[in-house]
Amino acid sequence: MKLSTKGRYAVMAMADLASRNGDGPVTLADIASRQAISLSYLEQLFAKLRRGQVVASSRGPGGGYSLPRPASEIRLSDVISAVEEDIDPRRCGGNPKGCMKTGMRCMTHDVWDELGRHIFLFFNSITLEDVVENRVMGAASMAFSDPRSPRGPRSSRPEIAAE
């Protein structure tokens, strides 16, 4: 997975912004100060977030950034996708020819492919509102559970299913 500092800092900054939503536009200087993130780095991230339509900006005195829609409608996958180029744990990066010198896929290709899907499902199952309201613990169990199953999360290991 290519979850770099960009993705982590973007989620931190967006959670900060969401926690102040409704108070008017928030300046990047305020977010940078509260989250201990470089202002110039945040400027780069927010340019990408704005292009990804995850934030709205307003200029002039009293300007800053705000959410373009409710925090309950902005998923972490939206935030990460706006600043990251890819979330792909495979060595081949999705190359249909595979990652081996022979052009074949490695033995563990399907493991990394499935991990990438789980990562996306996890980030797609959490909204900014969930982060602000502190509702993230246990989200992995919910993201990977089968709603049709009375047993809950799909796991052959009872200690994982029980968590």
C-alpha positions in Angstrom: 0.0 0.0 0.0 1.3 3.4 -0.8 -0.1 5.3 2.2 2.5 7.9 2.7 2.8 11.0 4.8 0.6 12.7 2.3 -2.4 10.4 3.1 -1.9 10.4 6.8 -1.5 14.2 7.0 -4.4 14.8 4.7 -6.7 12.7 6.9 -5.4 14.5 10.0 -6.0 17.9 8.5 -9.4 17.0 7.1 -10.5 15.6 10.5 -9.4 18.9 12.1 -11.4 20.8 9.4 -14.4 18.6 10.0 -14.3 19.1 13.7 -14.6 22.9 13.1 -17.2 22.6 10.3 -20.0 25.2 10.8 -17.6 27.7 12.4 -16.9 29.3 9.0 -13.8 28.8 6.9 -10.7 27.5 8.6 -7.2 28.8 7.7 -4.4 26.4 6.9 -2.3 28.2 9.4 -4.7 27.2 12.2 -4.8 23.6 11.0 -1.0 23.5 10.7 -0.6 24.9 14.2 -3.1 22.5 15.8 -1.8 19.4 14.0 1.9 20.2 13.9 2.1 20.0 10.1 4.2 22.3 8.0 2.1 25.1 6.4 3.8 24.7 3.1 3.1 21.0 3.1 -0.6 21.6 3.9 -0.8 24.1 1.0 0.3 21.4 -1.4 -2.1 18.8 0.1 -5.1 21.2 0.1 -4.4 22.1 -3.6 -4.9 18.4 -4.3 -7.9 18.1 -2.0 -9.5 21.1 -3.7 -8.9 19.6 -7.2 -10.5 16.3 -5.8 -13.5 18.3 -4.6 -13.0 17.2 -1.0 -12.6 20.8 0.3 -14.0 24.1 -0.7 -12.0 27.3 -0.5 -12.9 31.0 0.0 -10.6 33.9 -0.6 -10.2 37.2 1.2 -10.5 38.3 4.8 -12.2 35.6 6.8 -11.4 33.1 4.0 -10.1 29.6 4.3 -11.3 26.1 3.8 -14.5 24.3 4.5 -16.2 21.0 3.7 -18.2 21.1 0.5 -20.7 18.6 1.9 -21.4 17.1 5.3 -18.6 15.2 7.1 -20.9 12.1 7.1 -20.6 12.0 3.3 -16.9 12.3 3.0 -15.1 9.0 3.3 -11.4 8.6 4.2 -11.0 6.8 0.8 -12.1 10.1 -0.9 -9.4 12.0 1.1 -6.7 9.6 0.4 -7.5 9.2 -3.2 -7.4 12.9 -3.7 -3.8 13.2 -2.4 -2.3 9.8 -3.2 -1.6 8.4 -6.6 -2.4 4.9 -5.8 -3.2 2.5 -3.0 -1.7 -0.7 -4.3 0.4 -3.1 -2.2 1.4 -5.2 -5.2 5.0 -5.1 -6.3 3.9 -5.1 -9.9 1.7 -2.1 -9.4 -1.1 -3.8 -11.3 1.0 -4.5 -14.4 -0.9 -7.2 -16.3 2.4 -8.8 -17.3 3.3 -9.4 -13.6 6.3 -8.5 -11.6 8.6 -11.4 -12.3 11.5 -11.2 -14.9 9.7 -14.0 -16.8 6.6 -11.8 -17.1 4.6 -14.0 -14.8 2.9 -12.9 -11.6 4.6 -13.7 -8.3 3.2 -16.5 -6.1 1.9 -13.9 -3.6 0.2 -11.6 -6.2 -3.3 -12.5 -5.1 -2.4 -12.0 -1.4 -1.3 -8.4 -2.1 -4.2 -7.8 -4.5 -6.7 -8.9 -1.9 -5.0 -6.7 0.8 -5.4 -3.7 -1.5 -9.1 -4.4 -1.7 -9.4 -4.7 2.1 -7.5 -1.5 2.6 -9.9 0.3 0.2 -12.9 -1.2 1.9 -11.7 -0.1 5.3 -11.0 3.5 4.3 -14.3 3.5 2.4 -16.2 2.4 5.5 -15.1 5.4 7.6 -16.3 9.0 7.2 -14.8 12.2 8.5 -17.8 12.3 10.9 -16.8 8.9 12.3 -13.3 10.2 13.0 -14.6 13.4 14.6 -17.1 11.5 16.7 -14.5 8.9 17.7 -16.4 6.0 16.1 -13.4 4.3 14.4 -12.6 1.5 16.9 -14.1 -1.7 15.6 -14.5 -0.3 12.1 -12.4 -3.0 10.6 -14.7 -5.7 11.9 -17.7 -3.8 10.4 -15.9 -3.2 7.1 -15.2 -6.8 6.5 -18.3 -8.4 8.0 -20.9 -10.2 6.0 -24.2 -8.5 6.8 -26.0 -11.7 5.8 -24.0 -13.8 8.3 -25.4 -14.2 11.8 -21.8 -14.8 12.9 -20.5 -11.4 12.0 -17.0 -10.9 10.5 -15.7 -13.5 8.2 -12.9 -15.2 10.0 -11.8 -18.8 10.6 -10.0 -17.6 13.7 -12.5 -17.3 16.6 -10.3 -14.8 18.5 -10.5 -12.4 15.5 -14.3 -12.9 14.9 -15.0 -12.3 18.6 -13.2 -8.9 18.7 
